Amino acid sequence: MTTIVAVVSLLFFVAAGVHIALALGVIAVGLLTFNFNIPVVLVAQMAWDSVDKYALVCIPFFIFAGNLMSRGNLALVILELVGTIIRYFRGGIALALAMSSVFFAAVNGSSVACAVALGPAAVKLMPKEGYPPRFAASLVAVCGTLGLMIPPSLTFILIGSIVGLPITDLFIAGIVPGLFEAFLLGLTTLIVSRINGYGHVGERPDWKGFGQRLPGAAGALMMPVLIIGTIYMGWFTPTEVSALAAIYAVVLVTVVYRTANLVAVWETARESVLQTVMIYGVLLGSGLLTAVLTRLGLSAELTAMLKEAQVSPFEFLLAVNLLLLVIGMFLDGVSMIVLLAPILFPMAQAVGVNPIHFAVIMTALVEVATLTPPVGLNLFVMSRITKMPLHSIVKGVLPFYGMRVVALVVINAVPALSLVLLT
């Protein structure tokens, strides 16, 4: 009965527009203090313990570095660099955008931040190259989702901190699936462009122009190498490399490219602090929710039911995928992770699903959620940037849903895709 009351209360708060962090906190504190008679001082200590983790220090630094790179307007630099050699065939600039999204995914760690970084440059450049504005906006919305899979993914940081998985392992696990998704995205982009006749056709690759632009773009191109390369080689932890990335981003936009001054850096830092506080608030609520679930024994009961029913990994993953695809229509990715990760991960381990692989699956499902109306965040972001109606962008995204389904099926069916770099 207590569980039903908690779920109904949470749904009521969310429907009323209350932020998920506050809703979780109110419900969890109420249950812990009144239902389980735990002193408020101990409840506060539980909340503090949920964020008092060294690994979480990387969140503000990665957010700051990503926001600063976006504010520095480096998307156009990367897009034009790649475009010089592939714009000569139909769909070339669209493919350049898809390839550039890999770079920004490896810098931002967020689908919304990635879309915001690419959106203005794409809307400015692509219509001049013969692409409809709706296609440009829709493509950026899809490209932005790579920021959730390719490290430094904030989704992996959230999952790791909530369920206790090593964030370094999660980052490494996301590299190959992220590149696989990028390959499918590029292939789909070319197919859609050629079928609809989007884009101008040039005479040949402009290698001279590429050579001229490369030195200017080299500083920006080194950022993903700095983040992913040093983590994979074991030279730095995610927390250490996040601080290094923040310093590098400041030097890049203020000294190398001079696209931002110290005032802009300060404003970006303030914005990043506000975003960090929001995430930490969610983690506080998540910590208290986990404490409630432990005392209710819900996860243990569900795990015992799975073992008794002898549910296979295939059946479990099928049910989870269908469940999260539906829930993703109504909740944002952070809410999905906070509410479901503490429950689903013990169940996944009980049926024999590798927890690292399951984290990648859950991240792929969150990617789909960012493109699914009525709550798809990337759709709203691009609608705001382009001033286009939401339904128009949804229509433009539809051809890419097939690509997302293929990627989701392969990631579910082939654990090696997620685990190959960890072996």
C-alpha positions as CSV (number, residue, x, y, z in Angstrom):
1,M,0.0,0.0,0.0
2,T,2.9,2.4,0.9
3,T,4.4,1.8,-2.5
4,I,1.2,2.6,-4.4
5,V,0.7,5.8,-2.4
6,A,4.3,6.9,-3.2
7,V,3.9,6.1,-6.9
8,V,0.6,8.0,-7.1
9,S,2.0,10.9,-5.2
10,L,5.0,11.1,-7.5
11,L,2.9,11.0,-10.6
12,F,0.7,13.7,-9.2
13,F,3.7,16.0,-8.5
14,V,5.2,15.4,-11.9
15,A,1.9,16.0,-13.7
16,A,1.6,19.3,-11.7
17,G,4.9,20.5,-13.0
18,V,6.9,20.0,-9.8
19,H,10.6,19.4,-10.6
20,I,11.5,15.8,-10.3
21,A,14.2,16.5,-7.6
22,L,11.8,18.3,-5.3
23,A,9.0,15.7,-5.9
24,L,11.4,12.8,-5.0
25,G,12.7,14.7,-2.0
26,V,9.3,15.5,-0.5
27,I,8.0,12.0,-1.0
28,A,11.2,10.2,0.2
29,V,11.6,12.5,3.3
30,G,7.9,12.0,4.2
31,L,8.2,8.2,4.0
32,L,11.5,8.0,5.8
33,T,10.5,10.2,8.7
34,F,6.8,9.3,9.2
35,N,6.6,5.7,7.9
36,F,10.0,4.4,9.0
37,N,10.5,6.8,12.0
38,I,14.0,7.8,10.9
39,P,15.3,11.1,12.5
40,V,15.5,14.1,10.2
41,V,19.2,14.4,10.9
42,L,19.9,10.9,9.6
43,V,17.7,11.6,6.5
44,A,19.9,14.7,5.8
45,Q,23.0,12.5,6.2
46,M,21.6,10.0,3.7
47,A,20.9,12.8,1.2
48,W,24.4,14.2,1.6
49,D,26.0,10.7,1.2
50,S,24.3,10.4,-2.2
51,V,26.3,13.3,-3.6
52,D,29.5,13.1,-1.4
53,K,31.3,11.2,-4.0
54,Y,34.6,12.0,-5.7
55,A,33.4,10.8,-9.1
56,L,30.6,13.4,-9.1
57,V,33.1,16.3,-9.0
58,C,33.5,15.8,-12.8
59,I,29.9,16.9,-13.5
60,P,30.4,20.7,-13.1
61,F,33.7,20.6,-15.0
62,F,32.3,18.7,-18.0
63,I,29.2,20.9,-18.1
64,F,31.4,24.0,-18.0
65,A,33.8,22.8,-20.7
66,G,30.9,21.8,-23.0
67,N,29.0,25.0,-22.5
68,L,32.1,27.1,-23.2
69,M,32.9,25.2,-26.4
70,S,29.3,25.7,-27.5
71,R,29.5,29.4,-26.7
72,G,32.7,29.7,-28.6
73,N,30.8,29.0,-31.8
74,L,33.3,26.2,-32.8
75,A,30.5,24.2,-34.5
76,L,30.9,26.2,-37.7
77,V,34.7,25.7,-37.7
78,I,34.4,21.9,-37.5
79,L,31.4,21.8,-39.9
80,E,33.2,23.8,-42.6
81,L,36.4,21.8,-42.1
82,V,34.7,18.4,-42.7
83,G,32.5,19.9,-45.4
84,T,35.4,21.0,-47.6
85,I,36.2,17.3,-48.6
86,I,32.7,15.7,-48.6
87,R,30.4,18.5,-49.8
88,Y,31.1,17.5,-53.5
89,F,28.5,14.7,-53.4
90,R,24.8,14.9,-52.6
91,G,24.2,14.9,-48.9
92,G,27.8,15.8,-48.2
93,I,27.1,18.8,-45.9
94,A,24.5,16.8,-44.0
95,L,27.0,14.0,-43.6
96,A,29.5,16.6,-42.3
97,L,27.0,17.7,-39.7
98,A,26.5,14.1,-38.6
99,M,30.3,13.6,-38.4
100,S,30.7,16.9,-36.5
101,S,28.2,15.7,-33.9
102,V,30.6,13.0,-32.9
103,F,33.1,15.7,-31.9
104,F,30.6,17.7,-29.9
105,A,29.2,14.6,-28.3
106,A,32.7,13.9,-27.1
107,V,32.9,17.4,-25.6
108,N,29.4,18.1,-24.2
109,G,28.1,14.9,-22.6
110,S,24.5,16.0,-23.1
111,S,22.1,15.7,-25.9
112,V,20.6,19.1,-25.4
113,A,24.0,20.8,-25.1
114,C,25.1,19.0,-28.3
115,A,22.0,20.1,-30.2
116,V,22.4,23.7,-28.9
117,A,26.0,23.7,-30.0
118,L,25.2,22.4,-33.5
119,G,21.9,24.1,-34.1
120,P,22.8,27.7,-34.9
121,A,25.6,26.7,-37.3
122,A,23.5,24.1,-39.1
123,V,20.5,26.5,-39.5
124,K,22.9,29.1,-40.9
125,L,24.8,26.9,-43.3
126,M,22.6,24.1,-44.5
127,P,19.8,26.1,-46.2
128,K,22.5,27.8,-48.3
129,E,23.7,24.4,-49.4
130,G,20.2,23.3,-50.7
131,Y,18.8,21.6,-47.6
132,P,15.3,22.5,-46.3
133,P,15.3,24.2,-42.8
134,R,13.1,21.4,-41.4
135,F,15.6,18.7,-42.5
136,A,18.5,20.7,-40.9
137,A,16.6,21.2,-37.6
138,S,15.5,17.5,-37.5
139,L,19.0,16.2,-38.3
140,V,20.5,18.3,-35.5
141,A,17.9,17.0,-33.1
142,V,18.9,13.4,-34.0
143,C,22.7,14.2,-34.0
144,G,22.4,15.7,-30.5
145,T,21.4,12.3,-29.0
146,L,25.0,11.0,-29.5
147,G,26.0,13.2,-26.6
148,L,24.3,10.7,-24.3
149,M,26.3,7.7,-25.5
150,I,29.7,9.0,-26.4
151,P,31.8,10.0,-23.3
152,P,31.9,12.2,-21.3
153,S,28.2,11.2,-21.0
154,L,26.3,12.8,-18.1
155,T,23.9,9.9,-18.4
156,F,26.6,7.4,-17.6
157,I,27.7,9.6,-14.7
158,L,24.2,9.6,-13.3
159,I,23.8,5.8,-13.8
160,G,27.2,5.1,-12.3
161,S,26.6,7.2,-9.2
162,I,23.1,5.8,-8.6
163,V,23.8,2.1,-9.0
164,G,27.5,2.1,-8.0
165,L,29.1,1.2,-11.3
166,P,32.6,2.5,-12.2
167,I,32.1,5.6,-14.4
168,T,35.4,5.0,-16.2
169,D,34.1,1.6,-17.4
170,L,30.8,3.1,-18.4
171,F,32.6,5.8,-20.5
172,I,34.7,3.2,-22.2
173,A,31.7,1.0,-22.8
174,G,29.9,3.8,-24.6
175,I,32.6,4.4,-27.2
176,V,31.9,1.6,-29.7
177,P,28.1,1.8,-29.5
178,G,28.4,5.6,-29.9
179,L,30.5,5.2,-33.0
180,F,28.1,2.5,-34.3
181,E,25.2,4.9,-33.9
182,A,27.2,7.6,-35.6
183,F,27.8,5.3,-38.6
184,L,24.1,4.5,-38.9
185,L,23.2,8.1,-38.5
186,G,25.6,9.1,-41.4
187,L,24.2,6.3,-43.6
188,T,20.6,7.3,-43.0
189,T,21.5,10.9,-43.6
190,L,23.0,10.1,-47.0
191,I,20.0,7.9,-48.0
192,V,17.4,10.5,-47.0
193,S,19.4,13.3,-48.7
194,R,19.7,11.3,-52.0
195,I,16.1,10.1,-52.1
196,N,14.9,13.7,-51.6
197,G,17.6,15.4,-53.7
198,Y,18.8,17.5,-50.8
199,G,22.1,19.5,-51.1
200,H,24.2,20.9,-53.9
201,V,26.7,18.7,-55.8
202,G,30.2,20.1,-56.2
203,E,32.9,19.1,-58.7
204,R,35.5,17.5,-56.4
205,P,36.8,17.5,-52.8
206,D,38.5,20.8,-51.8
207,W,41.7,19.3,-50.3
208,K,43.4,22.7,-50.5
209,G,40.7,24.3,-48.5
210,F,40.8,21.4,-46.0
211,G,44.6,21.9,-45.6
212,Q,44.0,25.6,-45.0
213,R,41.3,25.1,-42.4
214,L,42.9,22.2,-40.5
215,P,45.5,24.2,-38.5
216,G,42.8,26.5,-37.3
217,A,40.6,23.6,-36.3
218,A,43.3,21.5,-34.7
219,G,42.9,23.0,-31.2
220,A,39.2,22.2,-31.1
221,L,39.8,18.7,-32.6
222,M,42.2,17.8,-29.8
223,M,39.5,18.2,-27.1
224,P,37.9,14.7,-27.7
225,V,41.4,13.2,-27.8
226,L,42.2,14.8,-24.5
227,I,39.0,13.5,-22.9
228,I,38.5,10.0,-24.4
229,G,42.1,9.1,-25.1
230,T,43.5,9.9,-21.6
231,I,40.6,8.0,-19.9
232,Y,40.9,5.0,-22.1
233,M,44.7,4.9,-21.6
234,G,44.3,5.1,-17.9
235,W,46.3,8.3,-17.5
236,F,43.5,10.2,-15.8
237,T,40.3,9.5,-14.0
238,P,37.1,11.2,-15.4
239,T,37.3,13.7,-12.5
240,E,40.9,14.6,-13.3
241,V,40.3,14.9,-17.0
242,S,37.2,17.0,-16.5
243,A,39.2,19.7,-14.7
244,L,41.9,19.5,-17.4
245,A,39.1,19.8,-20.1
246,A,37.7,22.9,-18.4
247,I,41.1,24.6,-18.4
248,Y,41.7,23.7,-22.0
249,A,38.3,25.0,-23.0
250,V,39.0,28.4,-21.4
251,V,42.4,28.7,-23.1
252,L,40.8,27.6,-26.4
253,V,38.0,30.1,-26.6
254,T,39.9,33.1,-25.0
255,V,43.4,32.7,-26.4
256,V,43.4,30.5,-29.5
257,Y,40.1,31.3,-31.2
258,R,39.2,34.5,-29.2
259,T,35.5,33.8,-29.6
260,A,34.8,34.6,-25.9
261,N,36.2,37.0,-23.3
262,L,36.5,36.7,-19.6
263,V,33.0,38.1,-19.0
264,A,31.6,35.3,-21.3
265,V,33.6,32.7,-19.4
266,W,32.2,34.0,-16.1
267,E,28.6,34.0,-17.4
268,T,29.2,30.4,-18.7
269,A,30.5,29.4,-15.3
270,R,27.4,30.8,-13.6
271,E,25.1,28.9,-16.1
272,S,27.1,25.7,-15.5
273,V,26.7,26.0,-11.7
274,L,22.9,26.3,-12.1
275,Q,22.8,23.2,-14.3
276,T,25.0,21.3,-11.8
277,V,22.8,22.2,-8.9
278,M,19.8,20.8,-10.8
279,I,21.6,17.5,-11.4
280,Y,22.9,17.3,-7.8
281,G,19.3,18.0,-6.6
282,V,18.1,15.0,-8.7
283,L,20.9,12.9,-7.2
284,L,19.9,13.9,-3.7
285,G,16.3,12.8,-4.4
286,S,17.6,9.7,-6.0
287,G,19.7,8.8,-2.9
288,L,16.6,9.1,-0.7
289,L,14.5,7.2,-3.1
290,T,17.0,4.3,-3.0
291,A,16.9,4.3,0.8
292,V,13.1,4.1,0.6
293,L,13.1,1.2,-1.9
294,T,15.6,-0.6,0.3
295,R,13.4,-0.4,3.3
296,L,10.3,-1.3,1.4
297,G,12.1,-4.3,-0.1
298,L,10.6,-3.6,-3.5
299,S,13.8,-4.5,-5.5
300,A,14.3,-7.7,-3.5
301,E,10.7,-8.8,-4.1
302,L,10.8,-8.1,-7.8
303,T,14.2,-9.9,-8.1
304,A,12.9,-12.9,-6.3
305,M,9.8,-13.0,-8.6
306,L,12.1,-13.0,-11.6
307,K,14.2,-15.8,-10.3
308,E,11.1,-17.9,-9.4
309,A,9.5,-17.3,-12.8
310,Q,12.9,-18.2,-14.5
311,V,12.7,-15.2,-16.8
312,S,15.3,-15.3,-19.5
313,P,17.6,-12.3,-20.3
314,F,15.9,-12.0,-23.7
315,E,12.4,-11.8,-22.1
316,F,13.6,-9.3,-19.5
317,L,15.3,-7.0,-22.0
318,L,12.3,-7.1,-24.3
319,A,10.0,-6.1,-21.5
320,V,12.4,-3.3,-20.3
321,N,12.7,-1.9,-23.8
322,L,9.0,-1.8,-24.4
323,L,8.4,-0.3,-20.9
324,L,11.0,2.4,-21.3
325,L,9.9,3.3,-24.9
326,V,6.5,4.0,-23.5
327,I,7.7,5.8,-20.4
328,G,10.1,7.8,-22.5
329,M,7.1,9.5,-24.2
330,F,6.2,11.1,-20.9
331,L,9.4,11.5,-18.8
332,D,12.7,13.1,-19.6
333,G,15.9,11.0,-19.5
334,V,17.0,12.1,-16.1
335,S,13.7,11.2,-14.5
336,M,13.7,7.8,-16.2
337,I,17.2,7.0,-14.8
338,V,16.5,8.3,-11.3
339,L,13.2,6.5,-11.0
340,L,14.0,3.2,-12.7
341,A,17.7,2.5,-12.4
342,P,17.6,1.5,-8.7
343,I,14.8,-1.0,-9.5
344,L,15.9,-2.3,-12.9
345,F,19.6,-2.9,-12.3
346,P,19.2,-5.5,-9.5
347,M,16.6,-7.2,-11.7
348,A,19.0,-7.2,-14.7
349,Q,21.8,-8.8,-12.7
350,A,19.3,-11.4,-11.3
351,V,18.5,-12.7,-14.8
352,G,22.2,-12.6,-15.9
353,V,22.4,-9.4,-17.9
354,N,25.8,-7.7,-17.5
355,P,25.3,-4.4,-15.6
356,I,27.6,-2.4,-17.9
357,H,25.8,-3.7,-21.0
358,F,22.5,-2.8,-19.3
359,A,23.7,0.7,-18.7
360,V,24.4,1.1,-22.4
361,I,21.0,-0.3,-23.2
362,M,19.3,2.1,-20.9
363,T,21.3,5.0,-22.3
364,A,20.2,4.0,-25.8
365,L,16.6,4.1,-24.6
366,V,17.0,7.5,-23.1
367,E,18.4,8.7,-26.5
368,V,15.1,7.6,-28.1
369,A,13.2,9.4,-25.4
370,T,14.8,12.7,-26.3
371,L,13.2,12.4,-29.8
372,T,9.8,11.1,-28.8
373,P,6.9,13.5,-28.4
374,P,5.3,14.9,-26.3
375,V,8.3,15.3,-24.0
376,G,11.2,14.9,-26.4
377,L,13.7,17.5,-25.2
378,N,15.7,17.8,-28.4
379,L,12.6,18.4,-30.4
380,F,11.7,21.4,-28.1
381,V,15.3,22.7,-28.3
382,M,15.4,22.8,-32.1
383,S,11.9,24.3,-32.2
384,R,13.1,27.1,-30.0
385,I,16.3,27.7,-32.0
386,T,14.6,27.6,-35.4
387,K,11.2,29.1,-34.4
388,M,9.6,26.2,-36.3
389,P,6.5,24.4,-35.0
390,L,7.2,21.2,-33.1
391,H,5.1,19.0,-35.3
392,S,7.2,20.0,-38.3
393,I,10.4,18.9,-36.6
394,V,8.7,15.6,-35.5
395,K,7.9,14.9,-39.2
396,G,11.5,15.5,-40.2
397,V,12.8,13.2,-37.5
398,L,10.5,10.3,-38.5
399,P,12.9,8.8,-41.1
400,F,15.6,8.6,-38.5
401,Y,13.5,6.5,-36.1
402,G,14.2,3.4,-38.2
403,M,17.9,4.0,-37.6
404,R,17.3,4.3,-33.9
405,V,15.4,1.0,-33.8
406,V,18.2,-0.8,-35.6
407,A,20.8,0.6,-33.2
408,L,18.7,-0.3,-30.2
409,V,18.2,-3.9,-31.4
410,V,21.9,-4.4,-32.2
411,I,23.0,-2.9,-28.8
412,N,20.6,-5.2,-27.0
413,A,21.5,-8.3,-29.0
414,V,25.3,-7.9,-29.1
415,P,26.8,-7.3,-25.6
416,A,30.3,-7.4,-27.1
417,L,29.6,-4.1,-28.7
418,S,29.5,-2.5,-25.3
419,L,32.1,-4.7,-23.6
420,V,34.8,-5.2,-26.3
421,L,37.0,-2.4,-25.0
422,L,36.8,-3.6,-21.4
423,T,38.1,-7.1,-22.1
